Amino acid sequence: MTRPESKISYLLKRYANSESTEEEEKELFRLLEQPSSEAETKATLVSLIEDTNNFQPDEQRKNRIMSTVFGRLVTGRPKGASGNRVVQLERLAIAASVVLLISVGLFLFWHRSGLEMQQNPIALKENDLQPGGNKATLTLADGKQVVLDSLSAGKSLRQGASVIVNRPGHLAYNTESKSEEIAYNILTTPRGGQYQLTLADGSKVWLNAESSIRFPSNFIGKERRVQITGEVYFEVAKNAALPFKVEVGEMDINVLGTHFNVNAYEVVKTTLLEGSVVVASESAKLVLKPGQQAQVITSGKIDLFENPDLNETLAWKNGLFQFNNADIETVMKQVARWYDVEIIYEDKVTKLFGGSIPRDMSASNVFKALELTGGVHFKIEGKTIIVKP
């Protein structure tokens, strides 16, 4: 028995092909904005990409979808915006992932100077790779290592004065009593892994793939200090009497209570969303305001960027790959970390990529979306991805 077509799929195809009524158009965009529609929109998108013969939007339809959805998104927090407003914008970005991904996979073929869409489906499915997920290892103060994704959900451990509770994708420290003993733990995510952490002070931490954080099981003394590698997002619990400090490479980030992202895969980038932080190296110091980004370059110099793309910065935390005129190397570095693969380039790819793709898609569907831009091809050989124009 054929499965009935979903409402979103039906309305999106009708709208894209200039067949929908005014009421159908209103209903489509109302559905795309609902967070509860996220799973259905992602499933619809995959189906549409795999069956492009039944989905041939025209230029006018494309532009209206893009302007209607993207017009409600922001690249940074508006001045005076509340925390709830930012959450709403993040939810809208996720709920609209169908349109964002189409911008990468389907809509960009209009920019191919009239070239026809490729008719032969790409042969990637038989060697497909599944996306990363909640994977991490906790190293206790005595050197014992605990693989968290294999630990029973809800099981607790003890470290010093803290009880550690592990739930799917989330580790939480709860201090039961006062103690002057400091026990340092390390939470590490592998390639293809991510995890969340709640520190003993209530601060919340998100780790991207191939990242780590070293932290005490409970905070004592005059400061709260942690060390990180890779990419980490923080929501720091406010405590003016106990400043929060992050060490990353040769740089310190001094915090009272704020939301910020640190990307230290290559150049150390600190992006502030809320509050205030001081970024300091051996030779420079800079105070960041919300919506600003600091980058530490050679010799400890710190460069300030006034208007970074905050949606792009937080895409990984919100379950997306997001690119803004990115070259293929930038795209594939993210893909390599998330799918735990190696990348080989057979020739130079000059195409630039923009848009977003959900990170919970299989590799073949990600590559299919990118291939439909007409500027790149992929081949999966085990854990190696071959890239060529």
C-alpha positions as CSV (number, residue, x, y, z in Angstrom):
1,M,0.0,0.0,0.0
2,T,1.4,3.4,-1.0
3,R,2.1,5.7,1.9
4,P,0.0,8.9,1.7
5,E,1.9,12.0,0.7
6,S,2.6,14.4,3.6
7,K,0.8,17.7,3.7
8,I,4.1,19.6,3.7
9,S,5.4,17.7,0.7
10,Y,2.2,18.2,-1.2
11,L,2.0,21.9,-0.5
12,L,5.7,22.5,-1.2
13,K,5.6,20.9,-4.6
14,R,2.4,22.7,-5.5
15,Y,3.8,26.0,-4.4
16,A,7.2,25.5,-6.2
17,N,5.4,24.6,-9.4
18,S,3.1,27.6,-9.3
19,E,0.0,25.4,-8.7
20,S,-1.0,26.4,-5.1
21,T,-3.9,28.6,-4.1
22,E,-3.5,31.6,-1.8
23,E,-4.8,29.6,1.1
24,E,-2.4,26.7,0.4
25,E,0.5,29.1,0.3
26,K,-0.4,30.5,3.7
27,E,-0.8,27.0,5.1
28,L,2.6,25.9,3.8
29,F,4.5,28.7,5.4
30,R,2.6,28.3,8.6
31,L,3.7,24.7,8.7
32,L,7.3,25.5,7.9
33,E,7.5,27.8,10.9
34,Q,6.2,25.3,13.4
35,P,9.0,23.6,15.5
36,S,6.8,20.5,15.7
37,S,7.1,20.1,11.9
38,E,10.9,19.7,12.0
39,A,11.0,15.9,11.6
40,E,8.4,16.0,8.8
41,T,10.2,18.8,6.9
42,K,13.5,17.0,7.0
43,A,11.9,13.7,5.8
44,T,10.1,15.6,3.0
45,L,13.3,17.3,1.9
46,V,15.2,14.0,1.6
47,S,12.3,12.6,-0.5
48,L,12.3,15.7,-2.7
49,I,16.0,15.5,-3.3
50,E,15.8,11.8,-4.2
51,D,12.9,12.5,-6.7
52,T,13.9,15.7,-8.4
53,N,11.9,14.9,-11.5
54,N,8.7,15.7,-9.5
55,F,10.1,18.9,-8.0
56,Q,11.0,21.6,-10.6
57,P,10.4,25.0,-9.0
58,D,10.7,28.2,-11.1
59,E,12.8,31.3,-10.3
60,Q,9.9,33.3,-9.0
61,R,8.7,30.5,-6.7
62,K,12.3,30.1,-5.4
63,N,12.8,33.7,-4.6
64,R,9.6,34.0,-2.7
65,I,10.3,31.0,-0.5
66,M,13.8,32.3,0.2
67,S,12.7,35.9,1.0
68,T,9.7,34.7,3.1
69,V,11.7,32.3,5.3
70,F,15.1,34.0,5.3
71,G,13.5,37.4,5.8
72,R,12.5,36.3,9.3
73,L,16.0,35.0,10.2
74,V,18.8,37.1,11.6
75,T,22.6,36.8,11.2
76,G,23.0,38.2,14.6
77,R,21.0,39.1,17.7
78,P,19.0,42.4,17.3
79,K,19.9,45.1,19.8
80,G,17.6,44.7,22.8
81,A,16.5,41.2,21.8
82,S,15.5,39.0,24.7
83,G,16.7,35.5,25.3
84,N,13.3,34.1,24.4
85,R,13.4,35.9,21.1
86,V,16.8,34.3,20.2
87,V,15.4,30.9,21.1
88,Q,12.4,31.5,18.8
89,L,14.7,32.5,16.0
90,E,16.8,29.4,16.5
91,R,13.7,27.2,16.4
92,L,12.5,28.9,13.3
93,A,15.9,28.2,11.6
94,I,15.5,24.5,12.5
95,A,11.9,24.4,11.4
96,A,12.8,26.0,8.1
97,S,15.6,23.5,7.4
98,V,13.7,22.2,4.4
99,V,14.0,25.6,2.7
100,L,17.6,26.1,3.9
101,L,18.7,22.7,2.5
102,I,16.8,23.2,-0.7
103,S,18.9,26.4,-1.1
104,V,22.0,24.1,-1.2
105,G,20.7,21.1,-3.0
106,L,17.9,22.2,-5.3
107,F,17.6,25.9,-5.7
108,L,21.2,26.6,-6.7
109,F,20.8,24.9,-10.0
110,W,19.1,28.0,-11.3
111,H,22.5,29.6,-11.2
112,R,23.9,27.1,-13.6
113,S,23.3,29.4,-16.7
114,G,20.5,27.2,-18.0
115,L,22.2,23.9,-17.7
116,E,19.9,20.9,-17.3
117,M,19.6,19.1,-14.0
118,Q,21.6,15.9,-14.0
119,Q,19.4,13.0,-15.0
120,N,21.5,10.1,-13.7
121,P,21.3,9.6,-9.9
122,I,24.6,9.5,-8.1
123,A,25.8,6.2,-6.9
124,L,26.4,6.8,-3.2
125,K,23.8,4.7,-1.4
126,E,25.6,1.4,-1.4
127,N,28.5,2.8,0.5
128,D,26.5,5.1,2.7
129,L,27.7,6.5,6.0
130,Q,25.5,7.4,9.0
131,P,25.9,10.7,10.7
132,G,27.6,11.3,14.1
133,G,25.7,11.2,17.4
134,N,26.0,11.4,21.1
135,K,29.4,9.9,21.8
136,A,32.0,10.9,24.5
137,T,34.5,9.5,26.9
138,L,34.8,10.8,30.5
139,T,38.3,10.6,32.1
140,L,38.2,10.7,35.9
141,A,40.8,12.2,38.1
142,D,42.4,8.7,38.8
143,G,42.8,8.1,35.0
144,K,39.8,5.8,34.7
145,Q,37.9,6.2,31.5
146,V,34.2,5.8,31.0
147,V,32.6,5.5,27.6
148,L,29.4,7.4,28.1
149,D,27.5,6.2,25.1
150,S,27.8,2.6,26.4
151,L,26.9,3.6,30.0
152,S,23.4,2.8,31.0
153,A,21.1,5.9,30.9
154,G,20.6,7.4,34.3
155,K,23.5,5.6,35.9
156,S,25.5,7.7,38.4
157,L,29.1,7.9,39.3
158,R,30.8,9.8,42.2
159,Q,33.8,12.1,41.9
160,G,34.9,14.0,45.0
161,A,31.9,15.8,46.4
162,S,29.9,15.5,43.2
163,V,27.5,12.9,41.9
164,I,27.7,12.5,38.1
165,V,24.5,11.5,36.3
166,N,24.7,10.3,32.7
167,R,21.6,10.6,30.5
168,P,21.5,10.1,26.7
169,G,23.8,12.8,25.3
170,H,24.0,14.7,28.6
171,L,26.3,14.5,31.6
172,A,25.4,16.4,34.8
173,Y,27.5,17.1,37.9
174,N,25.6,17.7,41.2
175,T,27.5,18.8,44.3
176,E,26.2,17.1,47.4
177,S,28.5,18.6,50.0
178,K,31.3,21.1,50.5
179,S,34.8,19.9,49.9
180,E,38.2,21.5,49.5
181,E,39.4,18.6,47.4
182,I,39.6,19.3,43.7
183,A,39.2,16.4,41.2
184,Y,39.7,17.3,37.6
185,N,37.8,15.4,34.9
186,I,38.1,15.5,31.1
187,L,35.1,15.0,28.8
188,T,36.2,14.2,25.2
189,T,34.2,13.7,22.0
190,P,35.6,11.7,19.1
191,R,35.2,12.5,15.4
192,G,31.5,11.8,14.8
193,G,30.6,12.6,18.4
194,Q,28.9,15.4,20.3
195,Y,27.8,15.7,24.0
196,Q,26.3,18.1,26.5
197,L,27.6,18.8,30.0
198,T,26.2,20.6,33.1
199,L,29.0,21.7,35.4
200,A,28.7,21.7,39.2
201,D,27.8,25.4,39.2
202,G,24.9,24.9,36.8
203,S,26.8,26.2,33.7
204,K,25.8,24.4,30.5
205,V,28.3,23.2,27.9
206,W,27.9,21.7,24.4
207,L,30.9,19.9,22.8
208,N,31.1,19.6,19.0
209,A,32.9,16.6,17.4
210,E,36.6,16.1,18.2
211,S,36.6,18.4,21.2
212,S,37.3,18.3,24.9
213,I,36.9,20.1,28.2
214,R,38.9,19.7,31.4
215,F,37.0,20.9,34.5
216,P,36.8,20.4,38.2
217,S,34.1,18.2,39.7
218,N,33.2,21.1,42.0
219,F,34.4,24.7,42.0
220,I,36.3,26.1,45.0
221,G,38.6,29.1,45.4
222,K,38.3,32.5,43.7
223,E,37.4,31.4,40.2
224,R,35.9,28.8,38.0
225,R,38.4,27.6,35.4
226,V,38.2,25.1,32.6
227,Q,40.4,24.2,29.6
228,I,39.0,23.3,26.1
229,T,40.0,22.1,22.7
230,G,38.0,21.9,19.5
231,E,34.6,23.7,19.5
232,V,32.5,24.3,22.6
233,Y,29.5,26.5,23.3
234,F,28.9,27.8,26.8
235,E,25.9,29.1,28.8
236,V,27.7,30.3,32.0
237,A,25.8,30.5,35.3
238,K,26.1,34.0,36.7
239,N,28.2,34.4,39.8
240,A,30.0,37.7,40.1
241,A,32.0,36.5,43.1
242,L,33.4,33.6,41.2
243,P,34.5,34.6,37.7
244,F,34.4,31.9,35.0
245,K,37.6,31.5,32.9
246,V,38.2,29.4,29.8
247,E,41.7,28.5,28.7
248,V,42.0,27.7,25.0
249,G,45.5,27.4,23.6
250,E,47.5,30.5,24.6
251,M,44.3,32.5,25.2
252,D,42.1,33.2,28.2
253,I,38.5,34.1,28.1
254,N,37.2,35.8,31.3
255,V,33.5,35.6,32.0
256,L,30.9,36.6,34.6
257,G,27.8,35.1,33.0
258,T,27.2,34.9,29.3
259,H,26.5,32.8,26.2
260,F,29.4,32.3,23.8
261,N,31.0,29.9,21.3
262,V,34.7,29.0,21.0
263,N,36.0,27.4,17.8
264,A,39.6,26.4,18.2
265,Y,40.0,23.8,15.5
266,E,42.4,26.1,13.7
267,V,42.4,29.8,14.4
268,V,40.8,30.4,17.8
269,K,37.5,32.2,17.3
270,T,35.4,33.4,20.2
271,T,31.9,34.6,19.3
272,L,29.7,36.4,21.9
273,L,25.9,36.1,21.9
274,E,25.0,37.5,25.3
275,G,26.7,39.2,28.2
276,S,30.4,40.3,28.1
277,V,33.7,38.5,27.9
278,V,37.4,39.6,28.0
279,V,39.6,37.8,25.5
280,A,43.3,37.9,26.4
281,S,46.5,36.6,24.9
282,E,50.1,37.2,26.1
283,S,50.3,40.4,24.0
284,A,46.7,41.7,23.7
285,K,43.4,42.0,25.4
286,L,39.9,42.7,24.0
287,V,36.4,43.2,25.5
288,L,33.7,41.6,23.4
289,K,30.1,42.9,23.1
290,P,27.2,40.7,21.9
291,G,27.4,40.0,18.2
292,Q,31.1,40.4,18.0
293,Q,33.9,37.8,17.3
294,A,37.5,37.8,18.3
295,Q,40.1,35.8,16.4
296,V,43.6,35.2,17.7
297,I,46.2,35.1,15.0
298,T,50.0,34.9,14.8
299,S,52.0,36.4,17.7
300,G,49.0,36.6,19.9
301,K,47.4,39.5,18.0
302,I,43.6,39.6,18.4
303,D,41.4,40.7,15.5
304,L,37.8,42.0,16.1
305,F,35.0,41.1,13.7
306,E,31.9,43.2,14.2
307,N,29.2,41.2,12.4
308,P,29.9,37.5,12.2
309,D,27.1,35.2,11.0
310,L,25.7,34.0,14.3
311,N,23.5,31.5,12.6
312,E,26.5,29.9,10.9
313,T,28.5,30.0,14.2
314,L,25.7,28.1,16.1
315,A,24.6,25.8,13.3
316,W,26.4,22.8,14.7
317,K,24.7,23.2,18.1
318,N,21.3,23.5,16.3
319,G,21.9,20.3,14.3
320,L,22.9,21.9,11.0
321,F,25.8,22.4,8.6
322,Q,25.6,26.0,7.5
323,F,27.8,27.7,4.9
324,N,28.1,31.2,3.6
325,N,30.0,31.3,0.3
326,A,32.3,28.6,1.7
327,D,34.9,26.8,-0.4
328,I,34.9,23.0,-0.6
329,E,37.7,22.6,1.9
330,T,35.7,24.5,4.5
331,V,32.7,22.3,3.8
332,M,34.6,19.0,3.9
333,K,36.4,19.8,7.1
334,Q,33.0,19.8,8.9
335,V,31.8,16.8,7.0
336,A,35.0,14.9,7.9
337,R,34.7,15.5,11.6
338,W,31.0,14.6,11.7
339,Y,31.1,11.4,9.6
340,D,34.6,10.4,10.8
341,V,36.1,10.2,7.3
342,E,39.2,11.2,5.4
343,I,39.0,13.5,2.4
344,I,40.9,13.1,-0.9
345,Y,40.7,15.8,-3.6
346,E,41.3,14.5,-7.2
347,D,41.2,18.0,-8.7
348,K,40.5,21.6,-7.7
349,V,36.8,22.4,-7.0
350,T,36.1,26.2,-7.5
351,K,32.4,26.1,-6.5
352,L,31.4,28.1,-3.4
353,F,28.6,26.8,-1.3
354,G,25.8,28.6,0.7
355,G,22.9,27.3,2.7
356,S,22.2,24.7,5.4
357,I,21.9,21.0,5.7
358,P,20.6,19.0,8.7
359,R,23.5,17.1,10.4
360,D,21.3,14.0,11.0
361,M,21.2,13.1,7.3
362,S,23.2,10.2,5.9
363,A,26.4,11.2,4.0
364,S,24.9,10.2,0.7
365,N,22.0,12.6,1.1
366,V,24.4,15.4,2.1
367,F,26.6,14.7,-1.0
368,K,23.5,14.5,-3.2
369,A,22.4,18.0,-2.1
370,L,25.9,19.4,-2.8
371,E,26.2,17.6,-6.1
372,L,23.0,19.1,-7.4
373,T,24.7,22.5,-7.4
374,G,26.6,21.2,-10.4
375,G,30.1,22.1,-9.2
376,V,31.3,19.0,-7.4
377,H,31.1,15.2,-7.3
378,F,31.7,12.7,-4.6
379,K,32.6,9.0,-4.2
380,I,32.5,7.0,-1.0
381,E,35.1,4.3,-0.6
382,G,34.9,2.9,2.9
383,K,35.9,5.7,5.3
384,T,37.3,7.8,2.5
385,I,35.5,10.5,0.5
386,I,36.9,11.3,-3.0
387,V,36.0,14.8,-4.1
388,K,36.3,16.1,-7.7
389,P,34.7,18.8,-9.9
